[in-house]
Amino acid sequence: MLGGTELIRRKLGKDAHAMTITLLTDSNGNKMGKTAGNAVWLDPNKTSPFDFYQYWRNVGDKDVMKCLRMLTFLPIEEIEEMEKLDDSRINEKKEILAHELTELVHGKEEADKAQATARALFSGASNDQMPTTELTADQAGNGMGLLDIMVAAGLTASKGEARRLIAQGGVSVNDEKVTNVEMAFTADELREGIRIRKGKKVFQKVILK
């Protein structure tokens, strides 16, 4: 950075400045970012507003207040008042963090939608705003295996990862835990749509158009 400022001074004859901020790490000291494999993108085509909201909604309990201080524009007095709240209200703090950051990046309307969707999903209600992957006829053919569907939906990076996740009991389809890695769906079933849950907090609707 210093080399860059010096280059600007020599080339343009103008002063330049470099700025750094505290490295964002979790309570275990692990970096939160791209190289650590746990980054989120500002581009909604790479990280949807819902997934962006969920990322911050699911940060560790010990990291919430630090993220509120470092990443939001809430008045410091308000953050200090939140810090005094009982630990039983940690989910309330997380919702505030997630909504504030989603509104900052994607606007209030998308933040409100993401929050409403998350609340509906975790209360067991259906919601049309659930993140959705639309399969093409070329992809699905006459039917498609769950492993391939999970990769196509971006839920896993590979079929091997999807297979391991199912073996560990971490995948449900239409609220039923999957135990068979060979599970498949016909084209008609996919046209009706299926709802996949990965872990406890990641939902995806998959439908054949």
KOLSE-975985 format. One record per residue (C-alpha): residue number from 0; x, z, y. Coordinates in pm, whole numbers. Example, Ala and Ser with C-alpha at 12.3 -4.5 7.8 and 13.67 -1.06 7.14 Angstrom:
2
i,c1,c3,c2
0,1230,780,-450 .
1,1367,714,-106 .
//
This chain:
209
i,c1,c3,c2
0,0,0,0 .
1,282,83,237 .
2,443,-249,152 .
3,119,-421,245 .
4,95,-251,582 .
5,456,-346,656 .
6,390,-708,559 .
7,92,-721,794 .
8,302,-575,1076 .
9,577,-834,1025 .
10,349,-1134,973 .
11,80,-1061,1231 .
12,252,-821,1463 .
13,-37,-577,1427 .
14,-66,-227,1294 .
15,-244,-173,960 .
16,-340,143,780 .
17,-395,239,416 .
18,-645,500,305 .
19,-673,688,-24 .
20,-938,922,-158 .
21,-933,1187,-428 .
22,-932,1041,-777 .
23,-1273,1092,-935 .
24,-1234,1282,-1260 .
25,-1475,1474,-1480 .
26,-1455,1846,-1554 .
27,-1213,1775,-1841 .
28,-974,1590,-1613 .
29,-1063,1246,-1751 .
30,-1074,964,-1499 .
31,-1417,815,-1431 .
32,-1361,443,-1393 .
33,-1310,99,-1541 .
34,-985,168,-1725 .
35,-1142,475,-1886 .
36,-1428,261,-2015 .
37,-1701,454,-1835 .
38,-1741,258,-1512 .
39,-2062,133,-1355 .
40,-2088,-182,-1145 .
41,-2251,-221,-805 .
42,-2366,-571,-908 .
43,-2718,-534,-1056 .
44,-2645,-824,-1291 .
45,-2370,-616,-1453 .
46,-2530,-271,-1428 .
47,-2905,-271,-1371 .
48,-3047,-22,-1117 .
49,-3201,172,-1408 .
50,-2871,193,-1598 .
51,-2695,286,-1273 .
52,-2945,566,-1218 .
53,-2910,684,-1578 .
54,-2531,692,-1554 .
55,-2544,947,-1274 .
56,-2843,1128,-1424 .
57,-2632,1192,-1734 .
58,-2308,1318,-1576 .
59,-2178,1646,-1714 .
60,-2333,1964,-1579 .
61,-1999,2075,-1434 .
62,-1952,1746,-1247 .
63,-2281,1730,-1057 .
64,-2186,1927,-747 .
65,-1851,1752,-712 .
66,-2022,1412,-726 .
67,-2282,1523,-472 .
68,-2002,1626,-235 .
69,-1781,1323,-286 .
70,-2027,1038,-325 .
71,-2345,1110,-129 .
72,-2422,1141,242 .
73,-2635,1451,201 .
74,-2560,1716,466 .
75,-2301,1959,337 .
76,-2537,2246,421 .
77,-2798,2098,187 .
78,-2542,2058,-92 .
79,-2429,2418,-47 .
80,-2790,2533,-81 .
81,-2827,2332,-401 .
82,-2513,2494,-535 .
83,-2688,2830,-512 .
84,-2972,2715,-738 .
85,-2996,2867,-1082 .
86,-2836,2672,-1371 .
87,-3184,2625,-1518 .
88,-3242,2372,-1237 .
89,-2944,2152,-1328 .
90,-3171,1859,-1412 .
91,-3319,1875,-1064 .
92,-2969,1848,-917 .
93,-2890,1554,-1145 .
94,-3205,1372,-1038 .
95,-3110,1418,-673 .
96,-2760,1283,-740 .
97,-2888,984,-936 .
98,-3156,897,-681 .
99,-2924,933,-381 .
100,-2659,704,-529 .
101,-2907,447,-660 .
102,-3078,435,-321 .
103,-2740,395,-150 .
104,-2645,97,-369 .
105,-2978,-67,-456 .
106,-3227,63,-198 .
107,-3506,319,-207 .
108,-3756,98,-393 .
109,-3521,42,-688 .
110,-3421,409,-688 .
111,-3786,515,-701 .
112,-3853,268,-985 .
113,-3554,389,-1185 .
114,-3654,751,-1144 .
115,-4016,682,-1243 .
116,-3901,482,-1546 .
117,-3665,756,-1662 .
118,-3930,1023,-1628 .
119,-4184,812,-1815 .
120,-3945,729,-2099 .
121,-3841,1086,-2158 .
122,-4197,1211,-2145 .
123,-4285,967,-2424 .
124,-4485,731,-2204 .
125,-4444,354,-2202 .
126,-4329,180,-1888 .
127,-4309,-185,-1791 .
128,-3996,-117,-1588 .
129,-3789,-43,-1898 .
130,-3466,-248,-1909 .
131,-3549,-564,-2104 .
132,-3349,-827,-2288 .
133,-3521,-1161,-2345 .
134,-3403,-1348,-2653 .
135,-3418,-1726,-2670 .
136,-3553,-1927,-2963 .
137,-3198,-2050,-3028 .
138,-3078,-1693,-3064 .
139,-3362,-1561,-3277 .
140,-3452,-1862,-3491 .
141,-3707,-1747,-3750 .
142,-3588,-1390,-3724 .
143,-3290,-1175,-3629 .
144,-3108,-875,-3769 .
145,-3097,-550,-3576 .
146,-2717,-557,-3556 .
147,-2724,-895,-3384 .
148,-3008,-781,-3158 .
149,-2812,-477,-3041 .
150,-2513,-692,-2953 .
151,-2733,-948,-2774 .
152,-2899,-667,-2577 .
153,-2562,-526,-2470 .
154,-2625,-197,-2649 .
155,-2303,-233,-2848 .
156,-1996,-452,-2810 .
157,-1993,-557,-3175 .
158,-2191,-552,-3498 .
159,-1939,-306,-3638 .
160,-2010,-62,-3357 .
161,-2385,-106,-3411 .
162,-2343,-43,-3785 .
163,-2150,279,-3722 .
164,-2408,397,-3471 .
165,-2691,342,-3720 .
166,-2495,519,-3996 .
167,-2457,819,-3764 .
168,-2833,831,-3704 .
169,-2803,726,-3342 .
170,-3049,435,-3334 .
171,-3429,430,-3330 .
172,-3667,135,-3312 .
173,-4019,190,-3186 .
174,-3958,567,-3211 .
175,-3855,550,-3579 .
176,-3497,639,-3672 .
177,-3316,348,-3838 .
178,-3134,415,-4165 .
179,-3100,60,-4296 .
180,-2822,-142,-4132 .
181,-2978,-458,-4276 .
182,-3303,-411,-4082 .
183,-3433,-740,-3942 .
184,-3732,-867,-3747 .
185,-3933,-1185,-3774 .
186,-3983,-1412,-3475 .
187,-4344,-1294,-3451 .
188,-4236,-930,-3439 .
189,-3985,-1010,-3168 .
190,-4248,-1193,-2963 .
191,-4448,-870,-2960 .
192,-4135,-687,-2851 .
193,-3941,-394,-2993 .
194,-3808,-83,-2822 .
195,-3459,31,-2917 .
196,-3319,372,-2835 .
197,-2945,431,-2860 .
198,-2855,797,-2869 .
199,-3090,1018,-2673 .
200,-3095,850,-2334 .
201,-3039,473,-2359 .
202,-3351,258,-2400 .
203,-3387,-118,-2417 .
204,-3688,-341,-2474 .
205,-3614,-665,-2659 .
206,-3858,-952,-2664 .
207,-3852,-1315,-2774 .
208,-3974,-1554,-2508 .
//
